[in-house]
Amino acid sequence: MSVVSSVLVPYASYLRVYEPLAAFPEPERAHWARYAGRARIPTAQDELRRSLADLVATPPVGVPVHESGDAFVAEVDGVVCVCPWRTRLRGWLALEELAEMFPAPVLDAVLPPVVRGQAVADHERWAERNPDARPWIRTTVWQVPVRWFVLFSDEEREHTEGAAEGEAPVLRYRTPMVQARRRLARALKALRESADEGPLTEGLVDVGRWLEEFHPRALVELDYGGLVHTLSAKQLAEDRSALDVAEGIAALQAGDTEKAGEAYGRLAERWRAVRDRQFAN
């Protein structure tokens, strides 16, 4: 385990939803209430290390055999909210995307076809019994999708530098669910009135449907996660991606396509530089 624990966080970002305990049926609600009272609650780094431990096993474990009983915990106006990891479900969903990310020989070397096939069969059987299941966490690698920034304002930005030795900096946004839904609706309206249906509009519709699955008093969080390792301290301090998106949407609403293009250009250039590192030696 010592080898695994020394690995840096992969270059992934996360969109999470924390729901109040009242959103969960019993006995799950009681489980999370006890869990939130623990002296130490596992972190995102703990979740990562467990996943990496499965991948370095022989044969590799592409998807956990059992669902995780862990969660992230936050307090919102005195109300305890939890974001279940649901590692097994997210593992199944991630497997569906791997074929588009890696050439077949690379994918077969990391996760042999027999391992992937068993995982797919397990997911199909599980999905028949749980047709309404959805993850509380969305993940993407080497970027933060533009559609995620739409949910937040610059005032909700939280940036802390890694003060202690070995401590990574943090860059995240948090907002109430009602605000996230309101901003998404405004952005969709502006896009549909100013342009044809496109990838950004489709992405926002998808995120909106996902958010509708959760409690109205939930908390929505965007976490840069391991992407903080791709940006310098200066770049992190100056990153105002949510502000760029908000200015672009406001410009569209005002009919100022030139200003909207400038805002999008700043955003695209910033994240193109990050994505290009994926292919660097």
C-alpha positions as CSV (number, residue, x, y, z in Angstrom):
1,M,0.0,0.0,0.0
2,S,2.9,2.3,0.5
3,V,3.6,2.4,-3.2
4,V,0.1,3.3,-4.0
5,S,-0.1,6.0,-1.4
6,S,2.8,7.8,-2.9
7,V,1.1,8.3,-6.3
8,L,-0.2,11.8,-7.0
9,V,-3.9,12.4,-7.6
10,P,-4.7,11.7,-11.3
11,Y,-5.5,14.7,-13.4
12,A,-9.3,14.6,-12.9
13,S,-11.9,17.2,-11.8
14,Y,-15.2,16.4,-10.1
15,L,-18.8,17.7,-9.9
16,R,-20.4,16.5,-6.7
17,V,-23.8,16.8,-5.1
18,Y,-24.2,16.7,-1.3
19,E,-27.7,15.9,-0.1
20,P,-29.2,16.5,3.3
21,L,-29.8,13.4,5.4
22,A,-33.6,13.8,4.9
23,A,-33.1,13.0,1.3
24,F,-32.2,9.4,2.1
25,P,-34.6,6.6,3.0
26,E,-34.1,4.4,6.1
27,P,-31.9,2.5,6.9
28,E,-29.5,4.5,4.7
29,R,-30.3,7.7,6.5
30,A,-29.3,6.3,9.8
31,H,-26.1,4.9,8.3
32,W,-25.0,8.3,7.0
33,A,-25.9,10.0,10.3
34,R,-23.6,7.7,12.1
35,Y,-21.0,8.1,9.4
36,A,-21.0,11.9,9.6
37,G,-20.3,11.7,13.3
38,R,-17.0,9.8,12.8
39,A,-13.8,11.3,14.1
40,R,-12.1,10.9,10.7
41,I,-13.9,10.9,7.4
42,P,-12.0,9.6,4.3
43,T,-10.9,12.2,1.8
44,A,-10.8,12.2,-2.0
45,Q,-7.1,11.1,-1.8
46,D,-8.3,8.0,0.3
47,E,-10.8,7.1,-2.4
48,L,-8.2,7.4,-5.1
49,R,-5.7,5.2,-3.2
50,R,-8.3,2.5,-2.8
51,S,-9.1,2.6,-6.5
52,L,-5.4,2.4,-7.5
53,A,-4.9,-0.5,-5.1
54,D,-7.5,-2.4,-7.1
55,L,-5.9,-1.6,-10.4
56,V,-2.4,-2.8,-9.4
57,A,-3.8,-6.1,-8.2
58,T,-3.3,-9.3,-10.3
59,P,-5.6,-9.7,-12.1
60,P,-6.7,-6.0,-11.9
61,V,-10.1,-5.2,-10.4
62,G,-11.7,-2.8,-12.9
63,V,-14.9,-2.3,-10.7
64,P,-15.2,-3.0,-7.0
65,V,-17.0,-6.2,-6.1
66,H,-19.0,-4.4,-3.4
67,E,-20.4,-0.9,-3.3
68,S,-18.6,1.6,-1.1
69,G,-20.2,2.6,2.2
70,D,-18.2,5.9,2.3
71,A,-19.1,9.5,1.4
72,F,-17.9,13.0,1.5
73,V,-19.5,15.2,4.2
74,A,-20.3,18.9,4.3
75,E,-22.4,21.1,6.6
76,V,-24.7,23.6,5.0
77,D,-26.4,26.2,7.3
78,G,-26.1,23.7,10.1
79,V,-27.5,20.8,8.1
80,V,-25.3,17.8,7.5
81,C,-25.1,16.8,3.8
82,V,-23.4,13.7,2.3
83,C,-22.1,12.8,-1.1
84,P,-22.0,9.0,-1.4
85,W,-19.0,7.8,-3.3
86,R,-20.9,5.0,-5.1
87,T,-17.5,3.8,-6.4
88,R,-18.9,0.6,-7.9
89,L,-21.6,2.4,-9.9
90,R,-19.1,5.1,-11.1
91,G,-16.6,2.3,-12.1
92,W,-19.2,0.8,-14.3
93,L,-20.0,4.1,-15.9
94,A,-16.4,4.9,-16.4
95,L,-15.8,1.6,-18.2
96,E,-18.3,2.6,-20.9
97,E,-16.1,5.6,-21.7
98,L,-12.7,3.8,-21.8
99,A,-13.1,2.5,-25.4
100,E,-13.2,6.1,-26.6
101,M,-10.2,7.2,-24.6
102,F,-7.6,4.4,-25.3
103,P,-6.5,2.3,-28.3
104,A,-7.6,-1.3,-28.0
105,P,-4.1,-2.7,-27.3
106,V,-3.5,-0.2,-24.4
107,L,-7.0,-0.9,-23.0
108,D,-6.5,-4.7,-23.2
109,A,-3.1,-4.3,-21.3
110,V,-4.6,-2.3,-18.5
111,L,-7.9,-4.1,-18.2
112,P,-8.0,-7.5,-20.0
113,P,-11.2,-8.2,-22.1
114,V,-12.3,-10.9,-19.7
115,V,-12.2,-8.4,-16.8
116,R,-14.2,-5.8,-18.7
117,G,-16.7,-8.4,-19.9
118,Q,-17.4,-9.6,-16.4
119,A,-17.9,-6.0,-15.2
120,V,-20.3,-5.3,-18.1
121,A,-22.4,-8.4,-17.2
122,D,-22.4,-7.5,-13.5
123,H,-23.6,-4.0,-14.4
124,E,-26.4,-5.2,-16.6
125,R,-27.8,-7.5,-13.9
126,W,-27.5,-4.8,-11.3
127,A,-29.1,-2.1,-13.5
128,E,-32.2,-4.4,-13.9
129,R,-32.7,-4.3,-10.2
130,N,-31.8,-0.6,-9.8
131,P,-33.2,1.2,-12.9
132,D,-33.3,4.7,-11.3
133,A,-29.8,4.7,-9.8
134,R,-27.5,7.7,-10.5
135,P,-24.1,8.8,-9.2
136,W,-23.6,11.7,-6.8
137,I,-20.3,12.4,-8.5
138,R,-19.3,13.1,-12.1
139,T,-15.7,13.0,-13.2
140,T,-13.7,14.2,-16.2
141,V,-10.0,14.1,-17.0
142,W,-7.6,16.8,-18.1
143,Q,-10.3,19.5,-18.1
144,V,-13.3,21.1,-16.4
145,P,-16.2,21.1,-18.8
146,V,-17.6,24.6,-19.6
147,R,-21.1,23.4,-18.7
148,W,-19.9,22.8,-15.1
149,F,-18.8,26.4,-14.7
150,V,-22.2,27.6,-15.7
151,L,-23.5,26.4,-12.3
152,F,-21.3,28.7,-10.2
153,S,-20.4,32.4,-9.7
154,D,-16.9,33.8,-9.1
155,E,-17.9,34.8,-5.6
156,E,-18.3,31.1,-4.7
157,R,-14.7,30.4,-5.7
158,E,-12.5,28.9,-2.9
159,H,-8.8,28.8,-3.4
160,T,-6.3,27.7,-0.7
161,E,-2.6,27.1,-1.3
162,G,-0.9,24.0,0.1
163,A,0.4,25.4,3.4
164,A,1.9,22.2,4.9
165,E,4.6,20.2,3.3
166,G,3.2,17.7,0.8
167,E,-0.3,19.3,1.0
168,A,-1.8,20.1,-2.4
169,P,-3.6,23.4,-3.1
170,V,-7.4,23.4,-3.5
171,L,-9.6,25.2,-6.0
172,R,-13.3,24.6,-5.8
173,Y,-16.7,26.2,-6.1
174,R,-19.8,25.4,-3.9
175,T,-23.3,26.6,-4.4
176,P,-26.9,25.8,-3.3
177,M,-28.8,23.5,-5.6
178,V,-31.4,26.2,-6.2
179,Q,-28.7,28.6,-7.5
180,A,-27.1,26.0,-9.7
181,R,-30.5,25.2,-11.4
182,R,-31.3,28.8,-11.8
183,R,-28.0,29.7,-13.5
184,L,-28.3,26.6,-15.8
185,A,-31.8,27.7,-16.9
186,R,-30.6,31.2,-17.6
187,A,-27.7,29.9,-19.6
188,L,-29.9,27.6,-21.7
189,K,-32.3,30.4,-22.5
190,A,-29.4,32.6,-23.6
191,L,-27.9,29.9,-25.8
192,R,-31.1,28.9,-27.4
193,E,-32.0,32.5,-28.2
194,S,-28.6,33.4,-29.7
195,A,-27.4,30.2,-31.4
196,D,-28.4,26.9,-32.8
197,E,-28.5,23.8,-30.6
198,G,-25.0,22.6,-30.1
199,P,-22.7,20.5,-27.8
200,L,-22.8,23.1,-25.0
201,T,-26.6,23.2,-25.0
202,E,-26.8,19.4,-25.1
203,G,-24.3,19.2,-22.2
204,L,-26.3,21.7,-20.1
205,V,-29.5,19.7,-20.7
206,D,-27.7,16.6,-19.6
207,V,-26.4,18.3,-16.4
208,G,-29.8,19.8,-15.7
209,R,-31.5,16.4,-15.9
210,W,-28.9,15.0,-13.5
211,L,-29.4,17.8,-11.0
212,E,-33.2,17.3,-11.0
213,E,-32.6,13.9,-9.5
214,F,-31.5,15.5,-6.2
215,H,-33.0,17.2,-3.1
216,P,-33.7,20.9,-3.7
217,R,-31.6,21.8,-0.6
218,A,-28.6,20.0,-1.8
219,L,-25.1,21.5,-2.2
220,V,-23.3,21.4,-5.6
221,E,-19.5,21.4,-5.7
222,L,-17.0,21.7,-8.5
223,D,-13.5,20.5,-7.4
224,Y,-10.4,20.9,-9.6
225,G,-9.1,17.8,-7.9
226,G,-5.8,16.6,-9.5
227,L,-5.8,19.4,-12.1
228,V,-4.2,21.7,-9.5
229,H,-1.0,19.7,-10.3
230,T,-1.1,20.9,-13.9
231,L,-1.3,24.6,-13.0
232,S,1.3,26.8,-11.4
233,A,0.5,28.7,-8.2
234,K,0.2,31.9,-10.3
235,Q,-2.2,30.2,-12.8
236,L,-4.4,28.9,-10.0
237,A,-4.5,32.3,-8.3
238,E,-5.5,34.0,-11.6
239,D,-8.0,31.3,-12.8
240,R,-11.4,32.9,-13.1
241,S,-13.1,30.4,-15.4
242,A,-16.5,30.7,-13.8
243,L,-16.3,34.5,-14.2
244,D,-15.4,34.1,-17.9
245,V,-18.4,31.8,-18.4
246,A,-20.8,34.1,-16.6
247,E,-19.5,37.1,-18.6
248,G,-20.0,35.2,-21.8
249,I,-23.5,34.2,-20.9
250,A,-24.4,37.8,-19.9
251,A,-23.0,39.1,-23.2
252,L,-25.1,36.6,-25.2
253,Q,-28.2,37.8,-23.2
254,A,-27.3,41.4,-24.2
255,G,-26.8,40.4,-27.8
256,D,-23.1,41.3,-27.7
257,T,-21.6,38.3,-29.6
258,E,-18.1,40.0,-29.8
259,K,-17.8,40.2,-26.0
260,A,-19.1,36.7,-25.6
261,G,-16.5,35.5,-28.1
262,E,-13.7,37.2,-26.1
263,A,-14.8,35.5,-22.8
264,Y,-15.0,32.1,-24.5
265,G,-11.6,32.7,-26.1
266,R,-10.0,33.3,-22.7
267,L,-11.6,30.2,-21.3
268,A,-10.7,28.0,-24.3
269,E,-7.1,29.1,-24.3
270,R,-6.6,28.4,-20.6
271,W,-8.0,24.9,-20.8
272,R,-6.4,24.0,-24.1
273,A,-3.1,24.4,-22.4
274,V,-4.1,22.0,-19.8
275,R,-5.5,19.4,-22.2
276,D,-2.4,19.5,-24.3
277,R,-0.4,18.2,-21.4
278,Q,-2.2,14.9,-21.7
279,F,-0.1,14.1,-24.8
280,A,3.2,15.5,-23.5
281,N,6.1,13.1,-22.7
